[in-house]
Amino acid sequence: MREPDKAVNRNNKIPGPDLIPVGTNGTNRLHGCFPFMKNLVLGVILGIIMAGAVCAYNTLSKITNPSILAQPAKELENAKSETLDCRPVVVYQDRVKRNLSLPGTVVKDHDKKVTASTKVPASDFPNTVTSVYDTGTGATDLYIRRDPLPWLAFDQRWRLGAFYGLSDSENGLFLGVAQYQFAQIKRVHITAHGHADTSGRYFIGAGFTW
């Protein structure tokens, strides 16, 4: 029995990528990546601009918080003090008072002298600064002690944020975040949280962080 004739490729071409219909290969997928990459680049650029604006503000801003009179540590509440007859005390020149943003009454009072100053590293832990005077040299040293976190504190803080990025359903969207911390138990922060994005989705709730 005669076998049926096989189909003849009249163009005498071997099937290849140029004969595959448009839309069945990766071409359309490649075009679909362009909006994704465009939004990603836009988000990176906006992030750089926002970070630059914050850095510029912090660099150019002349706002300085004034120094306030510190309260003695609780360990000194019932301790007795004494007056020493000792050698002259090593002090700094009066012009440093303005650099340290001391109150005007202190800056103008020539009887008040700066013996020491320090910066306490930013931390969630409370710190105690102790001033130690050396009667032999007349110098003052400062010591910083990190104290333990309290078992319960009502340290109220607000935190706001804005983000730009990608999600599983959007190529690019903006997200606004707000957090309100109203209590703390050791390292655990009890916080109310809410966020919303430009796709219309939102979340409001409460929880804890550490």
C-alpha positions in Angstrom: 0.0 0.0 0.0 1.4 3.4 -1.0 2.2 5.7 1.9 0.7 9.2 1.9 2.8 12.0 0.6 4.5 14.0 3.4 3.9 17.7 3.6 6.3 19.7 1.7 7.7 23.0 2.9 7.3 25.0 -0.2 9.7 27.7 1.0 12.3 25.1 1.6 13.0 26.5 5.1 13.8 24.6 8.2 11.3 25.7 10.9 13.0 28.0 13.3 12.5 31.0 15.5 11.4 33.2 12.5 8.5 30.8 11.8 7.1 30.7 15.4 4.1 33.0 15.7 4.5 36.2 17.5 3.4 35.9 21.1 4.5 32.3 21.6 8.1 32.9 22.4 9.9 35.2 24.9 9.5 38.4 22.8 6.3 39.6 24.5 7.7 38.6 27.9 10.7 40.8 27.2 8.4 43.7 26.3 6.5 43.1 29.5 9.7 43.6 31.5 10.1 47.2 30.3 7.4 48.7 32.6 8.9 46.7 35.5 12.4 48.0 34.9 11.1 51.5 34.3 9.3 51.6 37.6 12.2 50.0 39.4 14.6 52.7 38.0 12.1 55.4 38.9 11.9 54.1 42.4 15.7 54.0 42.8 16.0 57.6 41.5 13.2 58.9 43.8 14.9 57.1 46.8 18.2 58.7 46.0 16.6 62.2 45.7 14.8 61.7 49.0 18.0 60.5 50.8 19.9 63.4 49.3 17.3 65.9 50.5 17.4 64.5 54.0 21.2 64.6 54.1 21.2 68.2 52.8 18.7 69.3 55.4 20.7 67.7 58.2 23.9 69.3 56.9 22.6 72.8 56.3 20.2 73.1 59.2 21.3 75.3 62.0 18.7 74.2 64.5 20.4 73.0 67.7 18.6 71.7 70.7 19.5 73.8 73.8 21.2 72.2 76.7 19.1 71.7 79.8 20.1 71.1 83.4 20.4 67.4 84.1 18.9 65.9 87.2 21.3 64.1 89.6 21.3 60.3 89.4 19.1 58.5 91.9 22.2 56.9 93.4 23.1 60.4 94.8 19.7 61.2 96.3 20.7 60.2 99.9 24.5 60.6 99.5 26.3 63.3 101.5 28.5 65.9 99.7 31.6 67.6 100.9 33.7 70.7 100.0 37.3 70.2 99.1 40.2 72.6 99.4 42.2 71.5 96.4 44.3 72.7 93.6 42.9 74.8 90.7 40.4 73.1 88.5 41.1 72.6 84.8 38.4 74.3 82.7 37.6 75.2 79.1 37.5 78.7 77.7 34.1 80.5 77.9 33.6 80.4 74.1 32.8 76.7 74.2 29.6 77.5 76.2 27.9 78.8 73.0 29.1 75.8 71.0 27.5 73.5 73.6 24.2 75.5 73.4 24.2 76.2 77.2 21.5 78.5 78.5 22.1 82.2 78.2 22.4 82.7 81.9 25.3 80.2 82.0 27.0 81.8 78.9 26.9 85.2 80.4 28.0 84.1 83.9 31.8 84.2 84.0 31.8 82.3 87.3 30.4 79.2 85.6 33.0 77.2 83.7 32.9 74.1 81.5 34.9 71.3 83.0 33.9 68.4 80.7 31.3 67.5 78.1 30.5 64.3 76.2 28.1 62.8 73.6 26.1 59.8 74.7 25.6 57.3 71.9 22.0 57.0 70.6 20.4 53.9 72.1 17.1 52.6 73.4 18.8 51.9 76.7 19.0 54.7 79.4 22.4 55.9 80.3 24.0 57.5 83.4 26.9 59.9 83.0 29.1 60.4 86.0 31.6 63.3 86.4 34.8 62.5 88.3 37.1 65.2 89.5 40.8 64.3 90.1 42.1 66.3 93.1 45.7 65.5 92.0 45.5 66.9 88.5 42.5 69.2 88.6 40.9 67.5 85.6 37.4 66.2 85.3 36.6 62.9 83.6 33.1 61.6 82.5 32.0 58.0 82.6 29.0 56.6 80.8 27.1 53.6 82.2 24.4 51.8 80.2 21.5 51.0 82.5 19.1 48.1 82.1 15.8 48.6 80.3 12.8 49.1 82.5 10.2 46.4 83.0 7.4 48.8 82.0 7.7 52.2 80.5 5.3 54.5 78.6 7.8 56.0 76.2 5.5 57.4 73.5 6.9 57.7 70.0 5.6 58.4 66.5 7.3 57.1 63.3 6.2 58.0 59.8 7.5 56.6 56.5 7.0 56.6 52.8 8.2 53.9 50.4 8.2 53.2 46.7 8.5 49.7 45.3 7.0 46.7 43.7 4.3 44.2 44.7 2.9 41.0 43.4 0.1 42.9 41.7 1.5 46.3 40.8 4.7 47.2 38.9 5.2 50.3 41.1 3.4 51.9 44.0 3.8 54.2 46.9 3.3 53.0 50.4 2.7 55.2 53.5 3.4 53.9 57.0 2.6 55.2 60.4 3.5 53.7 63.8 2.7 54.8 67.3 4.6 53.2 70.2 2.8 53.6 73.5 4.4 51.2 75.9 7.6 49.2 76.4 8.3 46.0 78.4 12.1 45.5 78.4 13.0 45.1 74.8 9.5 44.6 73.6 7.8 47.7 72.1 3.9 47.7 72.0 3.0 49.5 68.8 0.0 50.5 66.8 0.6 50.2 63.0 -1.1 51.3 59.9 -0.2 51.6 56.2 -1.9 52.2 52.9 -0.7 52.2 49.3 -1.7 53.7 46.0 -3.5 50.5 44.9 -6.1 51.1 47.5 -5.1 48.5 50.0 -4.6 49.3 53.7 -3.9 47.7 57.0 -4.6 48.9 60.6 -3.6 46.9 63.6 -1.4 46.6 66.7 1.5 44.3 67.7 5.0 44.3 69.1 8.5 44.6 67.9 11.9 44.1 69.6 
